[in-house]
Amino acid sequence: MNATGTAITGERADLLEVLAKHRFFLRHTVRDLTDEQAAQRTTVSELCLGGIVKHVADAERMWANFILEGPLAMPSWTDPSVVERYADGFRMLPGETLAGLLEGYDAVARRTDDLVRTLPDLDAAQPLPEAPWFEPGARWSARRVLLHIIAETAQHAGHADIIREALDGAKSMG
């Protein structure tokens, strides 16, 4: 339902459904893990399952903020502390728990879903911040940002599946 109590249909319903599907795959992949397992690296990369959940939540939060606030919502990649925090976003830090990370992810997801339901115009665009990986002068619509969030979630759910299989043989699918 949207703010007026009308059922969500069409493109917005599709966006919400696909987001929910890929979030489910990520959450399903980390089912029944201890905090120690969620923090364990099983490949040569820095990724761990808890870190993937944290990263996906952080990225979704940042991009949802971008929809509303534009490039000022994005970090400055020239700031060394931003780069350090970004790296910490891929691992579980002391005191973090998988349950806490999942709870935070749920809050981010609810906020994004509310944004999909209530945003007046999916075509509203913001200029991307300056970064080596963005085309100079490029703008992304809210729709494009939401598609990016979906792609990020799906890609990292796949990463999580590989890490989980290496951890204990469990598979998300199949």
C-alpha positions as CSV (number, residue, x, y, z in Angstrom):
1,M,0.0,0.0,0.0
2,N,1.1,3.5,-0.6
3,A,0.5,6.6,1.6
4,T,-3.0,6.9,0.3
5,G,-3.9,3.3,1.1
6,T,-3.9,2.3,-2.6
7,A,-2.3,-1.0,-3.6
8,I,1.1,-0.7,-5.2
9,T,1.0,-2.0,-8.8
10,G,3.1,-1.8,-11.9
11,E,6.7,-0.7,-11.9
12,R,6.8,0.1,-8.2
13,A,5.4,-3.3,-7.3
14,D,8.0,-5.0,-9.6
15,L,10.8,-3.0,-7.9
16,L,9.6,-4.0,-4.5
17,E,9.2,-7.7,-5.5
18,V,12.6,-8.0,-7.0
19,L,14.2,-6.2,-4.0
20,A,12.4,-8.5,-1.6
21,K,13.5,-11.6,-3.6
22,H,17.2,-10.7,-3.6
23,R,17.1,-9.6,0.1
24,F,15.6,-13.0,0.9
25,F,18.4,-14.8,-0.9
26,L,21.0,-12.9,1.1
27,R,19.2,-13.5,4.4
28,H,18.6,-17.1,3.6
29,T,22.3,-17.6,2.9
30,V,23.2,-16.5,6.4
31,R,20.6,-18.6,8.2
32,D,21.6,-20.5,11.3
33,L,25.1,-19.0,11.5
34,T,26.9,-18.1,14.7
35,D,28.6,-14.7,14.9
36,E,31.9,-16.5,14.6
37,Q,30.9,-18.2,11.4
38,A,29.4,-15.0,10.0
39,A,32.8,-13.3,10.6
40,Q,34.9,-16.0,9.1
41,R,36.7,-15.5,5.8
42,T,36.5,-18.6,3.6
43,T,38.2,-17.2,0.4
44,V,41.2,-15.1,-0.3
45,S,39.0,-11.9,-0.3
46,E,38.2,-9.8,2.7
47,L,34.6,-10.7,2.5
48,C,32.7,-12.5,5.2
49,L,29.0,-13.2,5.4
50,G,28.3,-10.6,8.1
51,G,30.4,-8.1,6.3
52,I,28.4,-8.7,3.1
53,V,25.2,-8.0,5.0
54,K,26.7,-4.9,6.5
55,H,28.0,-3.7,3.1
56,V,24.7,-4.3,1.3
57,A,22.8,-2.4,4.1
58,D,25.4,0.5,4.0
59,A,25.2,0.7,0.2
60,E,21.4,0.7,0.1
61,R,21.2,3.4,2.8
62,M,23.7,5.6,1.0
63,W,21.9,5.2,-2.4
64,A,18.5,5.8,-0.8
65,N,19.9,9.0,0.7
66,F,21.3,10.0,-2.7
67,I,17.7,9.7,-4.2
68,L,16.6,12.2,-1.6
69,E,19.6,14.5,-1.0
70,G,21.7,14.2,-4.2
71,P,25.5,14.0,-4.2
72,L,25.9,15.6,-0.8
73,A,24.7,12.2,0.6
74,M,27.7,10.5,-0.9
75,P,31.0,10.1,0.8
76,S,34.1,12.0,-0.4
77,W,36.5,9.3,-1.7
78,T,39.4,11.7,-1.2
79,D,39.0,11.5,2.6
80,P,41.2,8.6,4.0
81,S,38.8,8.0,6.8
82,V,36.0,7.3,4.3
83,V,38.2,4.7,2.5
84,E,39.0,3.1,5.9
85,R,35.3,3.0,6.9
86,Y,34.4,1.5,3.5
87,A,37.0,-1.3,4.0
88,D,35.5,-1.9,7.5
89,G,32.1,-2.3,5.9
90,F,33.2,-5.7,4.5
91,R,34.0,-7.3,7.8
92,M,32.5,-7.8,11.2
93,L,34.1,-5.6,13.8
94,P,34.4,-6.3,17.5
95,G,31.0,-6.0,19.1
96,E,29.0,-6.5,15.9
97,T,26.7,-9.5,15.7
98,L,25.0,-11.1,12.8
99,A,21.6,-10.5,14.5
100,G,22.4,-6.8,14.9
101,L,23.6,-6.5,11.3
102,L,20.4,-8.2,10.0
103,E,18.3,-5.9,12.2
104,G,20.0,-2.9,10.7
105,Y,19.5,-4.3,7.2
106,D,15.8,-4.7,7.9
107,A,15.5,-1.1,9.0
108,V,17.3,0.1,5.8
109,A,15.1,-2.2,3.7
110,R,11.9,-0.8,5.3
111,R,13.0,2.7,4.6
112,T,13.9,2.0,0.9
113,D,10.6,0.2,0.4
114,D,8.7,3.2,1.8
115,L,10.7,5.4,-0.6
116,V,9.7,3.2,-3.5
117,R,6.0,3.4,-2.4
118,T,5.9,7.2,-1.8
119,L,8.5,8.9,-4.1
120,P,6.5,11.2,-6.3
121,D,8.6,10.7,-9.4
122,L,10.9,7.8,-10.3
123,D,12.3,9.9,-13.1
124,A,13.6,12.6,-10.7
125,A,17.4,12.7,-11.2
126,Q,20.4,13.8,-9.2
127,P,23.9,14.5,-10.4
128,L,26.4,11.9,-9.5
129,P,29.2,13.0,-7.3
130,E,32.7,13.3,-8.7
131,A,34.4,10.0,-8.6
132,P,36.7,8.1,-11.0
133,W,34.1,5.5,-11.7
134,F,31.3,7.9,-12.6
135,E,31.1,9.6,-16.0
136,P,31.6,13.4,-15.5
137,G,28.3,15.2,-15.5
138,A,26.2,12.0,-15.3
139,R,22.8,12.0,-13.5
140,W,20.9,9.1,-12.2
141,S,17.1,8.9,-11.8
142,A,15.6,7.4,-8.7
143,R,14.7,4.5,-10.9
144,R,18.3,4.0,-12.0
145,V,19.4,4.1,-8.4
146,L,16.8,1.5,-7.4
147,L,18.0,-0.7,-10.2
148,H,21.5,-0.3,-8.9
149,I,20.5,-1.3,-5.4
150,I,18.8,-4.4,-6.8
151,A,22.0,-5.3,-8.8
152,E,24.2,-4.7,-5.8
153,T,22.0,-6.9,-3.6
154,A,21.8,-9.7,-6.2
155,Q,25.6,-9.6,-6.8
156,H,26.4,-9.8,-3.2
157,A,23.8,-12.5,-2.5
158,G,25.8,-14.5,-5.0
159,H,29.1,-13.7,-3.2
160,A,27.5,-14.8,0.0
161,D,26.3,-18.1,-1.5
162,I,29.9,-18.9,-2.5
163,I,31.3,-18.0,0.9
164,R,28.6,-20.0,2.8
165,E,29.2,-23.1,0.6
166,A,32.9,-22.8,1.4
167,L,32.2,-22.4,5.1
168,D,30.0,-25.4,5.7
169,G,28.7,-26.7,2.4
170,A,25.2,-25.1,2.8
171,K,23.8,-23.7,-0.4
172,S,21.2,-20.9,-0.9
173,M,19.7,-22.6,-3.9
174,G,20.0,-26.1,-5.3
